[in-house]
């Protein structure tokens, strides 16, 4: 949540989860996180809900706990709610995204709006904690979603867990896929690359815009920003079941009009759809300040 400014173990997947219960568990954790922020303050809530190795972007990736403990409490009230949530087959990794609002004081009208994007991981005690949190800002929305969407996952194969490699190997494989995605974007254009690497119902988050839903809605953005877009993955993770993952890093965009350059950070959530294929289901990009 960028507004405030500072604001796997194991080697295989266990028995199939109760997906509905797993989703409800993650939704409950997200809502509890939000209630804590409204009651106790943003800094205190983030310290309570970010994992020990959790990541925030200030503006590049930093350890959340080390960063937050050096900051003074944030004034005002930050509120949010999940609109899209998904979990891995192994119930150890998930993500959530939805709208946020900022008020200078409780009960006042919001003065800023945006979308958050959080990656969640199960801890050894069974609780959910945020492994990564970022977000975008946008104008006041016409409406706020009144329900949480939980997409239907693609068919799952037990072999994916067996080939996940216990974490590090699967992460490295997904980072390599993200690099190939970048190379395809450089060679053939970002929108063409999306047709090969994005899910049909991808959700894209960009500053100044409401969430873009689906590949078709990204077409206009790709036409508008038709310059050269590439990126360098820095880190990520994959569930024990090998079906959900995330990557993050830095991107570079060169405008075709004047050759000017924009650099920024990105975060992606991925879903595995076959033995060798992954698809982006949430894509967030935010520019770094010039200079």
PyMOL commands that set and color helices and strands:
alter all, ss='L'
color gray80, all
select helices_A, chain A and resi 19-40+42-49+64-68+158-162+168-188+190-197+215-224
alter helices_A, ss='H'
color red, helices_A
select strands_A, chain A and resi 50-57+61-63+77-80+84-87+93-103+112-122+128-138+198-206+212-213+228-238+244-254+261-272+278-287
alter strands_A, ss='S'
color yellow, strands_A
deselect
rebuild
show_as cartoon
